[in-house]
Amino acid sequence: MSLPRIALIGCGNMGRSLAGGLIQAGWSADALHGIDPEPEQREKLKSQTGISVTADGTAAVSRADVVVLAVKPQGMRDTVRELAEALRQYRPLVITVAAGVRIESIQSWIGAPVPLVRAMPNTPALLGAGATGLYCTADVTAAQRQLAERILGAVGIVQWVEHEALLDVITALSGSGPAYFFLVMEGLIRAGVELGLSPAQALTLTVQTALGAARMAAAGVADPADLRRQVTSPGGTTEEGVRILEENGLQEILVRAVQAARQRSEELARQFGEG
Ligand SMILES: NC(=O)c1ccc[n+]([C@@H]2O[C@H](COP(=O)([O-])OP(=O)(O)OC[C@H]3O[C@@H](n4cnc5c(N)ncnc54)[C@H](OP(=O)(O)O)[C@@H]3O)[C@@H](O)[C@H]2O)c1
């Protein structure tokens, strides 16, 4: 059985990551096609992955089983309108990875309901370590859901949600989440330096600690709260550090941060949907 043909509209960071991830996962380069108006972007994708590239989105859509929309949110309306006729005629599965662009907006730009999956990946997807939220319209078949999972699964883990509104929560949690962890790392590095370590030592120790903690949590043997208790001996150093974090409301601060980011995600979705 031949592999479904995928047209990647937008050969930027996300388009290249998806193509690279799919090829690493064993997808044939012949079944992938990149589309971008920028010759440089096309060349980069072609040289990195060996897939064919073109500037002509409409022709690519006519041959595709899946069309992945990987252009900037601000460019989605014009891009979708350019492809609308071909999308209506050939009805491929459409997967959008654009942050904050709602299914309702995309359907209205296409001008007819087509099977649509909305994905919210995050930046670590560029290294194959992404976390992606997925939501789909009711007319997406089980086989198409599996296909979407394979495509986004090529750059990390995926989680389906039952309501599109939950993608705003995913945007605020895992979409913006890398920045929260970077901020925590910045604080730990600063602490190490202020207490006498060299910046390079503080950086190396902090990053490795974050990686180690994430790997322990990802192993799934215990949840983060249990892991924290296990590494916090009564009367020890960790207990003292954790006490300061808890007394100063670290968890409440994180909850507020995610709430604020979700609200911003909703505002941006309204903005991108105009017109
Ligand atoms: N990068 C991430 O970590 C990340 C994470 C989550 C979600 N996303 C989403 O992924 C999408 C792409 O992000 P990105 O970082 O890959 O952006 P990017 O690097 O700017 O790539 C987008 C590419 O699409 C091209 N393009 C614009 N209009 C087009 C059209 N009509 N047909 C074909 N290609 C077109 C752009 O060309 P021009 O430069 O000429 O406009 C650009 O090369 C965004 O919507 C973003 O929200 C990205």
Ligand as a Chemical Component Dictionary entry (heavy atoms), coordinates in Angstrom:
data_LIG
# 
_chem_comp.id                   LIG 
_chem_comp.type                 NON-POLYMER 
_chem_comp.pdbx_formal_charge   0 
_chem_comp.three_letter_code    LIG 
# 
loop_
_chem_comp_atom.comp_id 
_chem_comp_atom.atom_id 
_chem_comp_atom.alt_atom_id 
_chem_comp_atom.type_symbol 
_chem_comp_atom.charge 
_chem_comp_atom.model_Cartn_x 
_chem_comp_atom.model_Cartn_y 
_chem_comp_atom.model_Cartn_z 
_chem_comp_atom.pdbx_ordinal 
LIG N1  N1  N 0  8.357 27.206 15.225 1  
LIG C1  C1  C 0  7.737 26.694 16.280 2  
LIG O1  O1  O 0  8.357 26.270 17.256 3  
LIG C2  C2  C 0  6.225 26.570 16.293 4  
LIG C3  C3  C 0  5.587 26.044 17.440 5  
LIG C4  C4  C 0  4.184 25.935 17.427 6  
LIG C5  C5  C 0  3.455 26.313 16.319 7  
LIG N2  N2  N 1  4.103 26.826 15.253 8  
LIG C6  C6  C 0  3.307 27.276 14.123 9  
LIG O2  O2  O 0  3.842 26.801 12.926 10 
LIG C7  C7  C 0  3.606 27.760 11.897 11 
LIG C8  C8  C 0  4.884 27.970 11.132 12 
LIG O3  O3  O 0  5.870 28.494 12.012 13 
LIG P1  P1  P 0  7.388 28.536 11.594 14 
LIG O4  O4  O 0  8.175 28.827 12.803 15 
LIG O5  O5  O -1 7.704 27.339 10.778 16 
LIG O6  O6  O 0  7.352 29.848 10.635 17 
LIG P2  P2  P 0  8.375 30.260 9.493  18 
LIG O7  O7  O 0  9.733 29.726 9.811  19 
LIG O8  O8  O 0  8.186 31.720 9.258  20 
LIG O9  O9  O 0  7.863 29.460 8.209  21 
LIG C9  C9  C 0  6.700 29.757 7.509  22 
LIG C10 C10 C 0  7.031 29.671 6.015  23 
LIG O10 O10 O 0  5.814 29.677 5.279  24 
LIG C11 C11 C 0  6.042 30.474 4.110  25 
LIG N3  N3  N 0  4.779 30.887 3.499  26 
LIG C12 C12 C 0  4.100 32.048 3.681  27 
LIG N4  N4  N 0  3.001 32.054 2.875  28 
LIG C13 C13 C 0  2.988 30.902 2.177  29 
LIG C14 C14 C 0  2.123 30.338 1.203  30 
LIG N5  N5  N 0  1.033 30.982 0.789  31 
LIG N6  N6  N 0  2.405 29.103 0.718  32 
LIG C15 C15 C 0  3.491 28.438 1.145  33 
LIG N7  N7  N 0  4.355 28.921 2.066  34 
LIG C16 C16 C 0  4.112 30.130 2.594  35 
LIG C17 C17 C 0  6.863 31.603 4.652  36 
LIG O11 O11 O 0  7.446 32.322 3.587  37 
LIG P3  P3  P 0  7.693 33.920 3.789  38 
LIG O12 O12 O 0  8.847 34.004 4.733  39 
LIG O13 O13 O 0  7.972 34.407 2.421  40 
LIG O14 O14 O 0  6.431 34.495 4.385  41 
LIG C18 C18 C 0  7.872 30.843 5.507  42 
LIG O15 O15 O 0  8.939 30.354 4.745  43 
LIG C19 C19 C 0  3.113 29.042 12.575 44 
LIG O16 O16 O 0  1.745 29.239 12.286 45 
LIG C20 C20 C 0  3.316 28.804 14.042 46 
LIG O17 O17 O 0  2.256 29.338 14.830 47 
LIG C21 C21 C 0  5.468 26.964 15.209 48 
# 
loop_
_chem_comp_bond.comp_id 
_chem_comp_bond.atom_id_1 
_chem_comp_bond.atom_id_2 
_chem_comp_bond.value_order 
_chem_comp_bond.pdbx_ordinal 
LIG N1  C1  SING 1  
LIG C1  O1  DOUB 2  
LIG C1  C2  SING 3  
LIG C2  C3  SING 4  
LIG C2  C21 DOUB 5  
LIG C3  C4  DOUB 6  
LIG C4  C5  SING 7  
LIG C5  N2  DOUB 8  
LIG N2  C6  SING 9  
LIG N2  C21 SING 10 
LIG C6  O2  SING 11 
LIG C6  C20 SING 12 
LIG O2  C7  SING 13 
LIG C7  C8  SING 14 
LIG C7  C19 SING 15 
LIG C8  O3  SING 16 
LIG O3  P1  SING 17 
LIG P1  O4  DOUB 18 
LIG P1  O5  SING 19 
LIG P1  O6  SING 20 
LIG O6  P2  SING 21 
LIG P2  O7  DOUB 22 
LIG P2  O8  SING 23 
LIG P2  O9  SING 24 
LIG O9  C9  SING 25 
LIG C9  C10 SING 26 
LIG C10 O10 SING 27 
LIG C10 C18 SING 28 
LIG O10 C11 SING 29 
LIG C11 N3  SING 30 
LIG C11 C17 SING 31 
LIG N3  C12 SING 32 
LIG N3  C16 SING 33 
LIG C12 N4  DOUB 34 
LIG N4  C13 SING 35 
LIG C13 C14 SING 36 
LIG C13 C16 DOUB 37 
LIG C14 N5  SING 38 
LIG C14 N6  DOUB 39 
LIG N6  C15 SING 40 
LIG C15 N7  DOUB 41 
LIG N7  C16 SING 42 
LIG C17 O11 SING 43 
LIG C17 C18 SING 44 
LIG O11 P3  SING 45 
LIG P3  O12 DOUB 46 
LIG P3  O13 SING 47 
LIG P3  O14 SING 48 
LIG C18 O15 SING 49 
LIG C19 O16 SING 50 
LIG C19 C20 SING 51 
LIG C20 O17 SING 52 
# 
